[in-house]
């Protein structure tokens, strides 16, 4: 990749992409494709995630604290081009002919033009949310590439553009416990960042771009982890 490369559509430079890790339009993916492809690989690999085995017939826990999110950018625009009122206008146009939306939050201009977030109380609610948010999978409304899927500002979110996460807290009894949890190779956020033995830890595990079956397996693994550290 030429370090002086620049996207001819939006003007973003290679240096800006390396600095921020963000792309600004669908053409950036063509100009910086090799870099964005490698960047995506670093964050997660679905194949690697599901290599580790868990006992069969693990049920999905009823009380998982789940967060579901999809990210979208409107077709024919730079990712940072529209303002809030323009995004809302486009969103309202899409929603006119769609079924009622459950308890979902619509976030504008948080990296992407549109992010839809829900906090389902259980797997059944999550399944309903996924079904409803499938309304936002129109290739005529949103930036889409046949090979890469729905394009987002952060290359790691491109594809289905969805993310499922589970949050839970526990008393850290040994570093081995944390090592075992992180060996599943999910994305994670840990608070505090450097936890102490004998102190409460908050952990968020997440997976990006999962299909339906991968989502089920992810939730089963989270349920298994939470049950095993009680």
Buried (B, 14 or more C-beta within 10 A) or exposed (E): EEEEBBBEBBEBBBEBBEEEBBBBBBBBBEBBBEBBEEBBEEEBEBEEBBEEEBEEEBEBBEEBBBBBBBBBBBBEBBBBBBEEEBBBEBBEEBBEEEEEBEEBEEBBBEBBBBBBBBBBEBBEBBBEBBEBBEBBBEEEBBBBBEEBBBBBBBBBBBBBBBBBBBBBEBEBEEEEBBEBBEEBBBBBEBEEEEBEEEEEBEBBBBBBBBEEEBBBBBBBBBBBBBEEBE
